[in-house]
């Protein structure tokens, strides 16, 4: 059976939702960075947290005036 990219992507999105226990709305609200974080630490290592300064810088970048 030949699938094009959109068919494959849609099927994989459904598999990901099932494996994470998410509904489709949860999946589509997730950012690429959030999906990366879910799969980045598969070896059991704890991810480093942000410092207060790093968080402040990120918030400043994302500030909407």
Order of alpha helices (4+ residues) and beta strands (2+ residues): alpha-alpha-alpha-alpha
